[in-house]
Amino acid sequence: MIAHRGASGWAPEHTETAVRLAAQLGADAVEPDLVASRDGVLVVRHDNELGETTDIASRPEFADRRRTQTIDGTELTGWFVEDFTWSELATLRTRERLPQLRPASARRDGADPILRFTDLLAIADETGLDVVAELKHPSHHAAIGLPLDAMLADALARTRWIAPGALTVESFEESALHQVRALGVDARLVYLMEADGTAPDLRLADDAAGPDASAPTYAAPTCAAPTYAGPTYAEQRTDTALARLARRVDAISVAKSVLFEPGSGGLRTSDLVERARAAGLGTITWTLRPENAFLEPAHRLGEHPAAWGDWQREWMLLAELGLEAVFVDHPELWRRIER
């Protein structure tokens, strides 16, 4: 069982508090999302936009760094990790990303700083957690001269974090996984799949972005765009495509919704796990959360999005599929299901 960015149901995600709590609550592994700072440091953040998960909006010294850019086909406005040095990022404090759904976690806003990947490796080593590292927006980072695959290999070499079998690398871009393997990183490779859409490294999109005109004192990098239009994630889940994927990666990790489909008697699980297993692939799913907002409609109780629904019923259905692993925000709840 993989703690999704730590025990992020109880503490702001990607913080030392969340990671250590995940170990205490019985997680086997922790997932850090990795992005890059301006000076080439791997930073543990949900995304490269900082406004949702830190106090940066309240920091006047960084006001001129706010800008708009397009990443993986989506226009975003905010403060981006790649526009800051690590020494600047280290002054920020973390905050709960979903305060309306998780007010208890939000009470820890400001208590923790941001982590580097090397910081997280040290905590994992101390607590015995395996690491499932996600490379976030690798094409975007490569285009601005911050290749996440090379930075990952370098961080592992510098820290000498060589726990055999303890590292998994995952990405929504399969090409990034092959680059990691080409660099000699000893890791299990997992291809992340959204329910819909096409992988960023396969999608034909105009992702060119330049500096924010409202911030003339800081020249932001230009992001180049992928130029190859490839199959959708759904097309990559056909039997033929899964068989091909099995020759290139070790497992797929899919959005939870992909594993459910309507049936004559109500909601039922799909046959994806069985088909992937037949092709030689493990299957992981994300993210199991108890709040109504994240449950399938059939398993919600009441109308308040923050209320906990019938998560036990939903998770039991998933447990019966024989998944390789699940991502959870509350590790102790999955342990109840396993009993």
C-alpha positions as CSV (number, residue, x, y, z in Angstrom):
1,M,0.0,0.0,0.0
2,I,1.4,3.4,-1.1
3,A,0.8,6.5,1.0
4,H,-0.2,9.1,-1.6
5,R,2.2,12.0,-0.9
6,G,2.3,10.7,2.7
7,A,-0.7,10.4,5.0
8,S,-2.2,13.3,3.2
9,G,-5.6,12.8,4.6
10,W,-4.3,13.9,8.0
11,A,-1.5,16.4,7.2
12,P,-0.5,18.6,4.3
13,E,0.8,16.4,1.5
14,H,4.5,16.0,0.8
15,T,5.6,17.2,4.2
16,E,7.9,15.5,6.7
17,T,4.9,15.2,9.0
18,A,2.8,13.4,6.4
19,V,5.6,11.0,5.4
20,R,6.5,10.0,9.0
21,L,2.8,9.6,9.9
22,A,2.3,7.4,6.9
23,A,5.0,5.0,8.2
24,Q,3.4,5.0,11.7
25,L,0.0,4.2,10.1
26,G,1.3,1.2,8.3
27,A,2.1,2.3,4.8
28,D,4.6,0.2,2.8
29,A,5.7,3.0,0.5
30,V,5.4,6.7,0.0
31,E,4.9,8.6,-3.2
32,P,6.7,11.9,-3.8
33,D,5.9,13.9,-6.9
34,L,9.1,15.4,-8.3
35,V,9.5,18.8,-10.0
36,A,12.7,20.9,-10.5
37,S,13.9,24.2,-9.1
38,R,15.6,26.8,-11.3
39,D,19.0,25.6,-10.0
40,G,18.4,22.0,-10.7
41,V,17.2,20.6,-7.3
42,L,14.5,17.9,-7.3
43,V,11.6,19.3,-5.2
44,V,8.8,17.3,-3.7
45,R,5.6,19.0,-4.7
46,H,2.2,17.9,-6.1
47,D,2.8,20.1,-9.1
48,N,5.2,22.8,-10.3
49,E,2.6,25.5,-9.4
50,L,3.1,26.6,-5.8
51,G,0.0,28.7,-5.0
52,E,-2.2,25.7,-4.0
53,T,0.2,24.1,-1.6
54,T,2.4,26.8,0.0
55,D,2.2,30.3,1.4
56,I,3.8,32.0,-1.6
57,A,0.8,34.1,-2.4
58,S,1.3,36.0,0.9
59,R,5.0,36.6,0.2
60,P,5.4,40.1,-1.3
61,E,9.1,39.5,-2.2
62,F,7.9,36.9,-4.8
63,A,4.9,38.8,-6.2
64,D,6.7,39.6,-9.5
65,R,7.3,35.9,-10.2
66,R,3.6,35.3,-10.7
67,R,3.0,34.5,-14.4
68,T,0.9,32.5,-16.9
69,Q,2.2,29.6,-18.9
70,T,0.9,26.5,-20.7
71,I,1.9,23.1,-19.4
72,D,0.8,19.9,-21.1
73,G,-1.8,21.8,-23.0
74,T,-3.3,23.6,-19.9
75,E,-2.9,27.3,-19.2
76,L,-2.0,28.0,-15.6
77,T,-1.4,31.2,-13.7
78,G,0.7,31.2,-10.5
79,W,4.1,30.7,-9.1
80,F,6.2,27.9,-10.6
81,V,9.0,25.9,-9.0
82,E,11.3,26.3,-12.0
83,D,11.3,30.1,-11.5
84,F,12.9,29.8,-8.0
85,T,16.2,28.6,-6.6
86,W,16.2,26.0,-3.8
87,S,17.3,28.6,-1.3
88,E,14.2,30.7,-2.1
89,L,11.9,27.7,-2.0
90,A,13.3,26.6,1.3
91,T,11.8,29.8,2.9
92,L,8.2,28.8,2.0
93,R,5.8,27.0,4.3
94,T,3.4,24.3,3.2
95,R,-0.4,24.3,3.4
96,E,-3.3,21.9,2.9
97,R,-4.4,21.7,-0.8
98,L,-8.0,20.8,0.0
99,P,-8.9,22.8,3.1
100,Q,-12.7,22.7,2.6
101,L,-12.6,18.9,2.5
102,R,-9.8,18.4,5.2
103,P,-10.0,21.2,7.8
104,A,-8.1,19.0,10.3
105,S,-5.1,18.9,8.0
106,A,-5.4,22.6,7.3
107,R,-4.8,23.3,11.0
108,R,-1.2,22.3,10.2
109,D,-0.8,25.0,7.6
110,G,2.6,26.7,8.0
111,A,4.1,24.0,10.2
112,D,6.3,22.3,7.6
113,P,8.8,23.5,5.0
114,I,9.1,22.1,1.5
115,L,11.2,18.9,1.0
116,R,13.8,18.1,-1.5
117,F,13.9,14.6,-3.0
118,T,17.1,13.9,-1.0
119,D,15.3,14.9,2.2
120,L,12.5,12.4,1.5
121,L,15.0,9.6,0.7
122,A,16.6,10.2,4.1
123,I,13.2,10.0,5.9
124,A,12.3,6.9,3.9
125,D,15.6,5.2,4.8
126,E,15.0,6.0,8.5
127,T,11.3,4.9,8.5
128,G,11.7,1.8,6.3
129,L,9.4,3.1,3.6
130,D,9.8,2.2,-0.1
131,V,9.7,5.1,-2.5
132,V,7.4,5.5,-5.5
133,A,8.7,8.6,-7.3
134,E,6.5,10.3,-9.9
135,L,8.2,12.5,-12.5
136,K,5.9,15.4,-13.1
137,H,5.7,17.0,-16.5
138,P,9.0,15.6,-17.7
139,S,8.6,16.9,-21.3
140,H,8.0,20.4,-19.9
141,H,11.0,20.2,-17.7
142,A,13.2,18.8,-20.4
143,A,12.2,21.6,-22.7
144,I,13.4,24.2,-20.2
145,G,16.7,22.5,-19.6
146,L,15.7,20.6,-16.4
147,P,15.6,16.9,-17.3
148,L,14.0,15.1,-14.4
149,D,15.4,11.7,-15.4
150,A,19.0,12.9,-15.2
151,M,18.3,14.8,-12.0
152,L,16.7,11.7,-10.4
153,A,19.7,9.5,-11.4
154,D,22.1,12.2,-10.0
155,A,20.2,12.5,-6.7
156,L,20.2,8.7,-6.2
157,A,23.9,8.5,-6.9
158,R,24.8,11.4,-4.6
159,T,22.8,10.0,-1.6
160,R,23.8,6.4,-2.4
161,W,20.2,5.4,-1.8
162,I,20.5,1.9,-3.2
163,A,17.9,-0.1,-1.2
164,P,17.3,-3.1,-3.6
165,G,13.8,-3.3,-4.8
166,A,12.7,-0.2,-2.8
167,L,12.4,2.2,-5.7
168,T,9.6,2.6,-8.2
169,V,9.6,5.3,-10.8
170,E,6.3,6.3,-12.4
171,S,5.2,8.9,-15.0
172,F,2.3,9.8,-17.3
173,E,4.9,9.9,-20.0
174,E,6.3,6.6,-20.9
175,S,9.3,8.1,-22.7
176,A,10.5,9.5,-19.3
177,L,10.6,6.0,-17.9
178,H,12.8,4.7,-20.6
179,Q,15.2,7.6,-20.1
180,V,15.4,6.7,-16.4
181,R,16.2,3.1,-17.3
182,A,18.8,4.2,-19.9
183,L,20.6,6.1,-17.2
184,G,21.0,2.8,-15.2
185,V,18.5,3.6,-12.4
186,D,17.5,0.3,-10.7
187,A,13.8,0.8,-10.4
188,R,10.5,-0.8,-11.2
189,L,8.8,1.3,-14.0
190,V,5.1,2.1,-13.8
191,Y,3.2,3.9,-16.5
192,L,0.5,6.2,-15.2
193,M,-2.8,6.4,-17.1
194,E,-5.6,9.0,-16.8
195,A,-9.1,7.8,-17.5
196,D,-9.2,9.9,-20.7
197,G,-6.9,12.0,-22.9
198,T,-3.5,11.3,-24.3
199,A,-0.1,11.3,-22.7
200,P,1.7,14.6,-22.9
201,D,4.7,13.2,-24.7
202,L,2.4,11.7,-27.4
203,R,-0.1,14.6,-27.8
204,L,0.2,17.2,-30.5
205,A,-0.2,20.4,-28.6
206,D,1.1,24.0,-28.8
207,D,2.7,24.4,-25.4
208,A,4.9,27.4,-26.2
209,A,5.1,29.7,-23.2
210,G,7.0,32.9,-22.6
211,P,7.6,35.3,-19.7
212,D,4.7,37.0,-18.1
213,A,4.5,40.5,-19.5
214,S,3.4,41.7,-16.1
215,A,6.7,40.6,-14.5
216,P,9.4,42.4,-16.6
217,T,12.0,41.9,-13.9
218,Y,12.2,38.2,-14.3
219,A,12.7,36.4,-17.7
220,A,11.0,33.0,-17.6
221,P,12.2,30.1,-19.9
222,T,10.4,29.1,-23.0
223,C,8.7,25.7,-23.1
224,A,8.8,23.7,-26.3
225,A,6.0,21.4,-27.4
226,P,5.7,17.7,-28.2
227,T,5.0,17.2,-31.9
228,Y,3.8,13.6,-32.1
229,A,0.1,12.7,-31.8
230,G,-0.2,9.3,-30.4
231,P,-2.9,6.9,-29.0
232,T,-5.2,7.9,-26.1
233,Y,-4.9,6.3,-22.7
234,A,-8.0,4.4,-23.4
235,E,-6.5,3.0,-26.6
236,Q,-3.5,2.0,-24.7
237,R,-5.7,-0.2,-22.5
238,T,-6.8,-2.6,-25.3
239,D,-5.5,-6.1,-25.1
240,T,-3.1,-5.6,-28.0
241,A,-1.7,-2.4,-26.5
242,L,-1.3,-3.9,-23.0
243,A,0.7,-6.7,-24.5
244,R,3.1,-4.2,-26.1
245,L,3.3,-2.2,-22.9
246,A,4.3,-5.3,-21.0
247,R,7.5,-5.5,-23.1
248,R,8.4,-1.9,-22.0
249,V,7.2,-1.3,-18.4
250,D,6.5,-3.4,-15.3
251,A,3.0,-2.2,-14.4
252,I,0.3,0.3,-15.2
253,S,-1.3,2.7,-12.6
254,V,-4.8,3.8,-13.5
255,A,-7.3,6.3,-12.2
256,K,-9.7,4.5,-9.9
257,S,-12.7,5.4,-12.1
258,V,-11.3,3.1,-14.8
259,L,-11.8,0.1,-12.6
260,F,-15.6,0.7,-12.3
261,E,-18.4,0.3,-14.8
262,P,-22.2,0.3,-14.7
263,G,-23.9,-3.1,-14.6
264,S,-27.4,-4.5,-14.5
265,G,-27.2,-4.8,-10.7
266,G,-25.5,-1.4,-10.1
267,L,-21.8,-0.5,-10.1
268,R,-19.3,-3.3,-10.8
269,T,-15.6,-3.6,-11.4
270,S,-14.1,-3.8,-14.9
271,D,-11.9,-6.5,-16.3
272,L,-8.8,-4.3,-16.8
273,V,-6.8,-5.9,-13.9
274,E,-7.4,-9.4,-15.3
275,R,-6.5,-8.3,-18.8
276,A,-3.4,-6.5,-17.7
277,R,-2.3,-9.6,-15.7
278,A,-2.8,-11.8,-18.7
279,A,-0.5,-9.5,-20.6
280,G,2.1,-9.7,-17.9
281,L,1.5,-6.3,-16.3
282,G,0.8,-5.4,-12.7
283,T,-2.0,-2.9,-12.0
284,I,-2.0,-0.1,-9.4
285,T,-4.8,2.3,-8.8
286,W,-5.2,5.9,-7.4
287,T,-6.4,7.5,-5.3
288,L,-8.5,5.9,-2.5
289,R,-10.1,8.5,-0.3
290,P,-13.1,8.3,2.0
291,E,-14.7,11.6,1.4
292,N,-17.8,11.8,-0.7
293,A,-16.1,14.1,-3.2
294,F,-13.8,11.3,-4.3
295,L,-16.1,8.2,-4.1
296,E,-18.1,6.8,-7.0
297,P,-21.6,8.3,-6.9
298,A,-23.1,4.9,-5.8
299,H,-21.0,5.0,-2.6
300,R,-21.6,8.5,-1.4
301,L,-23.6,9.1,1.8
302,G,-25.4,12.4,2.0
303,E,-24.6,15.5,0.0
304,H,-21.7,17.1,1.8
305,P,-18.5,16.6,-0.2
306,A,-16.3,16.4,2.9
307,A,-18.4,13.8,4.7
308,W,-17.1,10.2,4.6
309,G,-19.2,8.0,2.4
310,D,-19.4,4.2,2.1
311,W,-15.7,4.0,1.4
312,Q,-15.5,0.4,2.9
313,R,-17.8,-0.9,0.2
314,E,-15.9,0.8,-2.6
315,W,-12.5,-0.3,-1.3
316,M,-13.6,-3.9,-0.7
317,L,-14.6,-4.1,-4.4
318,L,-11.1,-2.9,-5.3
319,A,-9.4,-5.2,-2.9
320,E,-11.0,-8.2,-4.5
321,L,-9.4,-7.4,-7.9
322,G,-5.9,-8.5,-6.9
323,L,-4.2,-5.2,-7.5
324,E,-0.5,-4.9,-7.1
325,A,-0.9,-1.9,-4.9
326,V,-3.2,1.0,-4.1
327,F,-2.6,4.7,-3.4
328,V,-4.3,5.9,-0.3
329,D,-4.5,9.2,1.7
330,H,-5.4,7.4,4.9
331,P,-3.1,4.3,5.3
332,E,-4.8,3.0,8.4
333,L,-8.1,2.7,6.6
334,W,-6.7,0.4,3.9
335,R,-5.2,-1.8,6.7
336,R,-8.8,-2.3,8.0
337,I,-9.9,-3.5,4.6
338,E,-6.9,-5.9,4.3
339,R,-8.0,-7.6,7.6
